[in-house]
Amino acid sequence: MKRIVIVGAGFAGLAAAKAVRHSDAEVLVVDRANHNLFQPLLYQVATTVLSPAQIASPIRELLKNQRNRTVVLGEVGGVNKDAKCLYVSNQARRMFPFAMTSWLWLLGSRTVTLATMNSQSSRPA
């Protein structure tokens, strides 16, 4: 069976998971938080216009109708191409087997922001 590993459950990660919901592949979603946060509305939470529950939704809830998905809380610690294992760090170090036939990189805002940082000073270029 094919396996798809999605690292990060931001907007791109959730869109990717939903895009393959009807495929016959197993989908593994790994994120360090158990929720998706809509950050542009954080200021409204700070001013008590909205409650935190209105801008943060559990990842499992967002993908609840998707039978082929597994959501894992943790950070990717590494990939072993030869053993075809993905290492996820959480309370217990776990290994997940995956079939690696191709790569797809979905660059989120954090990745794009880091790419524009000046490596010498760690300030925006």
C-alpha positions as CSV (number, residue, x, y, z in Angstrom):
1,M,0.0,0.0,0.0
2,K,1.2,3.5,-0.7
3,R,1.9,5.9,2.1
4,I,2.0,9.6,2.1
5,V,3.7,11.5,4.9
6,I,2.8,15.1,5.5
7,V,5.0,17.1,7.9
8,G,3.1,20.0,9.3
9,A,-0.7,20.6,9.6
10,G,-0.7,24.2,8.5
11,F,-2.9,25.3,5.6
12,A,-0.7,23.6,3.0
13,G,-0.5,20.4,5.0
14,L,-4.2,20.2,5.6
15,A,-5.0,21.0,2.0
16,A,-2.6,18.2,0.9
17,A,-4.2,15.7,3.3
18,K,-7.7,16.6,2.1
19,A,-6.6,16.5,-1.6
20,V,-5.7,12.8,-1.2
21,R,-8.7,11.8,1.0
22,H,-10.2,9.6,-1.7
23,S,-6.9,7.8,-2.7
24,D,-6.0,4.3,-1.6
25,A,-2.9,5.6,0.1
26,E,-2.4,5.8,3.9
27,V,-1.8,9.4,5.0
28,L,0.4,10.1,8.0
29,V,0.2,13.8,9.2
30,V,2.9,14.8,11.7
31,D,2.7,18.1,13.6
32,R,4.2,19.4,16.8
33,A,0.9,20.9,17.9
34,N,-2.5,19.1,18.1
35,H,-4.3,22.0,16.6
36,N,-4.4,24.3,13.6
37,L,-4.2,28.0,14.5
38,F,-5.4,30.8,12.4
39,Q,-2.8,33.3,13.4
40,P,-4.2,36.5,11.7
41,L,-6.9,36.5,14.3
42,L,-4.7,36.3,17.4
43,Y,-5.0,40.0,18.0
44,Q,-8.8,39.5,18.4
45,V,-8.2,36.9,21.0
46,A,-5.9,39.2,22.8
47,T,-8.6,41.9,22.9
48,T,-11.2,39.3,24.0
49,V,-13.3,39.8,20.8
50,L,-12.9,36.1,20.0
51,S,-12.2,33.1,22.2
52,P,-9.2,30.9,21.5
53,A,-11.5,28.0,20.5
54,Q,-12.7,30.2,17.6
55,I,-9.3,30.4,15.9
56,A,-7.8,27.0,16.8
57,S,-9.2,23.7,15.7
58,P,-7.9,20.2,16.6
59,I,-6.2,18.5,13.6
60,R,-8.1,15.3,14.1
61,E,-11.4,17.2,14.1
62,L,-10.5,18.9,10.8
63,L,-9.7,15.5,9.2
64,K,-12.4,13.5,11.0
65,N,-14.1,12.3,7.9
66,Q,-10.9,11.1,6.3
67,R,-10.6,7.3,6.9
68,N,-7.1,6.9,5.4
69,R,-5.4,9.3,7.8
70,T,-3.3,9.0,11.0
71,V,-2.4,12.1,12.9
72,V,0.8,12.0,15.1
73,L,1.9,14.6,17.6
74,G,5.6,15.2,17.4
75,E,8.5,16.6,15.4
76,V,10.3,14.8,12.6
77,G,13.8,14.0,13.9
78,G,15.1,12.5,10.7
79,V,14.6,10.4,7.7
80,N,16.4,7.1,7.0
81,K,16.2,6.6,3.2
82,D,17.8,3.2,3.3
83,A,15.5,1.8,6.0
84,K,12.5,3.8,4.7
85,C,11.8,5.1,8.2
86,L,10.6,8.5,9.5
87,Y,11.8,9.3,13.0
88,V,9.3,11.3,15.1
89,S,10.3,12.7,18.4
90,N,7.6,13.0,21.1
91,Q,7.3,11.5,24.5
92,A,8.7,8.2,23.1
93,R,11.0,8.1,20.1
94,R,9.0,6.3,17.4
95,M,9.7,5.0,13.9
96,F,7.1,5.0,11.1
97,P,7.8,3.0,7.9
98,F,7.0,4.8,4.7
99,A,7.3,4.2,1.0
100,M,9.6,6.9,-0.5
101,T,9.1,7.1,-4.2
102,S,9.0,10.8,-4.6
103,W,9.2,14.0,-2.6
104,L,6.8,16.9,-2.6
105,W,7.8,20.0,-0.6
106,L,5.0,22.4,0.4
107,L,6.6,25.6,1.6
108,G,4.7,27.3,4.4
109,S,5.1,30.7,5.7
110,R,7.8,29.7,8.3
111,T,9.9,28.1,5.6
112,V,9.7,31.0,3.3
113,T,10.4,33.4,6.1
114,L,13.5,31.5,7.1
115,A,14.7,31.4,3.6
116,T,14.8,35.2,3.5
117,M,16.6,35.5,6.8
118,N,20.2,36.7,6.7
119,S,22.3,33.8,8.1
120,Q,24.9,36.1,9.5
121,S,22.7,38.2,11.7
122,S,19.4,36.2,12.0
123,R,17.5,39.3,11.0
124,P,15.3,39.7,7.9
125,A,17.3,40.5,4.8
